[in-house]
């Protein structure tokens, strides 16, 4: 078993390629962003294309209100 480096909290730091391989194994993710003075976290169906994570959103949705200079977070994990 390989030994991975850890961050300041003791969590293992995965190699970049492993992250995308794991993303490719789950169908649902969550995108988080700041809109209208509040933090919003929404579930999204997504796909991985090389090193890009892609998902669709409609015009007028909360996510479409995010400007190009705003921070957006994305996560995905398994669920039951």
N, C-alpha and C positions, 0 to 999 in steps of 0.2 A: 504494500500500500504506500502511495507516495505521500510525502509530507508537504503541505501547502503553507505558505507564509500566512501570518495572521495580522489583523489590524489592531488598533489600540484597545478594542473591546474583546479581543480574542477570537473574532470571527475569521474563518478561513477566507483568503482572497483567491477567487477562482481565476484561472487563466482566461483571457478574452474569448478564445475559441470555445471553451467549455460553456461559457455563459450563453453564446448563441446556440450551441447544440442543445442545451437545456431549454431555452426559449422555444425551440422548434418542437419540443415534446409536449407542450401544453397549448390549449386552444383559447384560453381566456386570460386577459391581463387587466391591469388597472392603470389609468392615467390620472395623475394628480396635478393640479394647477391652482393658481390664485385668480379668482374672478369676482368682480363686484364686492370686494372687501371680505371675501371668505375663501377658505380652502375647499376645493371641490375634488372629490375622488370618484371617478366613474369607471364601471367595467366596460371593456372593449374586446371585441373579437379582433385578432390581429394575425399578421403573417410576417415572417422574416424573409427578406430578400437580400442575401449577402450579409452586409453589416447594417442594414436598415430595418427598422421595425415600422410596419405600416398598418394603419387602420383608417377607416372612413368616419367622417362626421358630417352632419348636415349643416347647411347655412342656418344661422340663427341659434345654433346650439350654444350651450355655455362654453364649450371648448373653442368654438369659432370666435369667441370674444377675446381669446388670448392673443396678445400682440406678438410680433415676431421676436421681441426682445425679452419676453417673459420666460421664466424657468418653468419647465414641465418635467415631471417625473413619471417613470414607467416602471411597473413591476409585474412579474408573473410568477406564479407558483402553482403547485398542484392543489386540487381541492377534491372534496368528496361529497 
